[in-house]
Amino acid sequence: MTEGLGFGDAYGATLGRIKGQGGEKARLGMAALMWISHSERLLKADELCHALAVEAGSPNLNADNIPSIGTLLACCQGLVVVEKEASTVRLIHFTLQEYLRAHPDLFGAAHSMIAETCLSYLNSEQVKALSISPFPDLQDTPFLDYSSLYWGVHAKKDSSGCVKQLALRLFDSYDRHISARILLAARKMYWYAMDFDKLSLFSGLHCASFFGIVEIVVCLVEMEGCDINQMDFRGNTPLHWASWNGHEGVVKMLLGRDDVNSDKPDNDGRTPLWRAAWNGHEGVVKMLLGRDDVSPDKPNNYGETPLWWAASNGHEGVMKMLLGRDDVNPDKPNKYSQTPLWLAAWNGHEGVVKMLLGRDDVNPDKPNNYGETPLWRAAWNGREGAVKMLLGRDDVNPDKPDNDGQTPLCGAASNGHEGVVKMLLGRDDVNPDKPDNDGETPLWRAASNGHEGVVKILLGRDGVSPNKVDKYGKTPLDQATEDGHQGVIALLQPLGSAASSLP
């Protein structure tokens, strides 16, 4: 494609000029292109400059080696530019990225070299001296974030013997290393509950399993004193991390050990199978379900089973595997009485809804603790496909209110879901003017939120009163006027006046 566009010769000639500079200029130019074309995210200018200053395997960082961004751009002969607003560096055109990918021989083992650079940076005396608590000012180490978060991603793609040695060196002091804190803090769900006094529980084996680097995991588990089931500060074992991130090679290797606990829950009751099902990692789920010592229906502390989360996230492949088990309850609710079908309907996962509705052991009209049925939640969120399937069932009440008296129609009208409103109004067993416990009808809710389309649809129905008041004596027109919805006001004014009880 690139050659056909006519850029190939131009890029080849420019690369020739970069190499022809010789010495340090040629090295910087080609190294910059390698980093930019192979990085896992956009690099800031100072990150790239610091990365290019690292001497692989050196115990110290030499500030004198850091090139200026101006020098770097000159060495790249116009193939690299800096985005001023974000201070990120990028290639001059997307076709250059295509050209570089089509010529991998230009850089050799790029991912391995990047991993070596990242690990050398993390193993430097300057970085190892950084405290994890209190969190230090990282202004002088701009490359620390990228190297902490992505060294393992690059190492998984291509890991040399040098990479393995540098990783093992990092893990020698990983219990108090700043990069461990940076890695875990990037998992947003952990930030609120991180206990940095227990950070040492997140070991090198946890880290290698997190990234899925089989060669390093193998080396670590064979070390004397290694606890393959060690729990980190949230109770995750190495198998948890590998399952969570879908690293089939590491999972297979760990499950091949006689001393692995394949069903061990974390502090919140989440097993490795639970983690894999949550993220839809079908290969890992299949391996774990093949074990006799794995309970496929074990819930976490909130009553959420692996199938519950697979349904919630729409992972149809995982659902098929779990539904094929006799020891999995497809209708098992969590502690809030939310069933897998309820979650799938809420999120609009039509394939999962269809699977569950095809089961005789699933109650399609089962409400949660707040009286919200799967249809109620699907209508509230405007999930037209799920609503259509649920309305096709004889055992689903299309007008069933929740604990606040709001019907599915009321919820759909409140949120302006015109398609769902039309479907519900097409039913003879749906009351189009049914008020909730506060006296608010579907029309009242639609008017309150300014949904002109829904207001028009409801006003076109027999049995809908445009002047019905809520428990405070407000009509739909009163509420629309109070909220300033001019379009709705124009629709309602010809049909009646504001309630006389209002000031």
Secondary structure, DSSP 8 states (H G I E B T S, - for coil): -HHHHT-HHHHHHHHHHHHHT-HHHHHHHHHHHHHHHH-SS-EEHHHHHHHTT--TT-SS--GGG---HHHHHHHTTTSEEEETTTTEEEES-HHHHHHHHH-GGGTSSHHHHHHHHHHHHHTSHHHHT--SSS----TT-TTHHHHHHHHHHHHHH---HHHHHHHHHHHHTGGG-HHHHHHHHTSHHHHTT--GGGGGGS-HHHHHHHHT-HHHHHHHHTSTT--TT---TTS--HHHHHHHTT-HHHHHHHHTSTT--TT---TTS--HHHHHHHHT-HHHHHHHHT-TT--TT---TTS--HHHHHHHHT-HHHHHHHHT-TT--TT---TT---HHHHHHHHT-HHHHHHHHT-TT--TT---TTS--HHHHHHHHT-HHHHHHHHT-TT--TT---TTS--HHHHHHHTT-HHHHHHHHT-TT--TT---TTS--HHHHHHHTT-HHHHHHHHTSTT--TT---TTS--HHHHHHHHT-HHHHHHHGGG----TT--
